[in-house]
Amino acid sequence: MDLDIRRAVLHNLSGNNKQQLQDTVVDAIQDGQEKMLPGLGVLFEVLWNKSDNTFRDQMLTRLEQGV
């Protein structure tokens, strides 16, 4: 079975507004289930790809401080 997680996550979130996206992220983090990690990874990938180098550096600094 070929499961395209990226496509599925993007399809499921397509058309969501900011509040819906925030709710999705917060729910996934608060729920703490590992099955949510691939979806969060897809969202991080979108964020990374849409960010300039300055914002990427800020994200990396926060990640460095958090791990």
Summary of the structure (lengths in Angstrom):
residues: 67
radius of gyration: 13.2
end to end distance: 34.3
largest distance: 39.5
contacts: 130
relative contact order: 0.11
helix: 79%
strand: 0%
